[in-house]
Amino acid sequence: MNQLAVNGGSPVRTKPYPKWPAARANEYRRLLGILKMDDWSTLNQEVNNLGEMFALYTGAKYALPVSSGTVGLEVILRALNIGRGDEVIVPIYTFVASVSSILYTGATPVFADVLYGTHLLDPESFEKNITPRTKAVLAVHIGGRPCDMDAICEIAKRHNILVIEDSAQAHGASWKGKKTGTLGIAGSFSFQASKNLSCGEGGMITTNDEALFRQMWSIREYGRDSRSDIWYEHMNLGTNAGMAPWQAVVLQEQMKDVDILFEKRTKSAKILTEALREFPFIELNDEDERVTGNAYHLFMFKYNKDAFYGVTREELIGLLSGEGIGCLASGYSQPITEMDIVNDETFRKVTGSDRTYQGVDIPVGKVIAYEKGMWLSQAALLDEESDVLAFPAALRKLAENKDEVLEYVKRRRDHE
Ligand SMILES: Cc1ncc(COP(=O)(O)O)c(C=O)c1O
């Protein structure tokens, strides 16, 4: 009799994953409150209140709500006067917005490789890519785990380069006890629907620098001066990047649970880490005691198909999906250096650069993107302990049914 669900057996897991994002009664009440107000603008006090709550949460002196994490990065870069002719170093293994935000300012992205053990910016590769045009580095805390901020900040200081944190996935994460968003000159967070803290779409930028905060505020508000009462006076080239008050009140409510959910994900990640050690085809990321809080937006690991009968990542996902294991992905599967956004005419037009990215030295990023990188998304970590263990149970079932695995793989490949 067939055991594997893809061959007609019973799946390991039948329960749905926890709903994400999820609202409770308070969000409805708060939303109605805003609808009844006269002020629906981004200058509504509730937007400021959210900024204050988030500043307290991260320990940053200032936090400014914006319309998205992407726009947050753009506002930071523009407030720091980074643009055409400047270079910004960014890790190759990241979401496209880390790079498109640089391009939107007219600056040129320069790609550094990532570390095999963490999938995060490799400080050595960062240093190797510095040129006299380098103005900033984007420390992307991918998956919710902080980068090696000691090494990155030390190199940046030596070369007089600004450190900007792309903390889109790292709400509440900390490095040696300090929260992300406070470790560089400024940080940007995302509240897009999948994120650990969400209002559907939205973002937040943080800084400890008062002058930078004022400049970011001004750019967010069409170039207005935060200290001026004259509505049609515009001191800067700004844009409209504000958050609406409905987003702000939803986030205020969601923030009430942020620490509890952070702890829950941490606990589940620990359980998974222990349980996954038995599989020779799964490589867990390195641990580092300087990471005092990993937000686990993504539980990242590597899958080695050579240790599992040559079954590809997509085939593995197919087998596991049959067993009811969801929230699983092979992640960023195309290095950004190969995307049109850094190779087409628009790229040349916005940056004025004739740089090409074909020969860029990113071997580790390529292995992670094309071959080995995988992740479980955060909603899977909000499960009950026994449900978190369904993933390793399904892997065990596959490992114990080699013939059936190969039968499925053959069938799938014959259909391709
Ligand atoms: C690493 C990273 N940077 C930036 C962003 C952009 O955030 P948003 O989707 O809120 O624009 C995201 C998220 O989507 C992200 O994952």
The ligand as an ORCA input file, in Angstrom:
! r2SCAN-3c Opt
* xyz 0 1
  C      14.063     42.765      2.573
  C      12.916     43.623      2.162
  N      13.137     44.912      1.868
  C      12.150     45.732      1.533
  C      10.849     45.292      1.461
  C       9.792     46.243      1.006
  O       8.756     46.410      1.892
  P       7.283     46.765      1.352
  O       6.715     45.530      0.758
  O       6.554     47.202      2.574
  O       7.436     47.859      0.374
  C      10.552     43.955      1.778
  C       9.199     43.409      1.787
  O       8.392     43.187      1.113
  C      11.618     43.102      2.119
  O      11.392     41.827      2.394
*
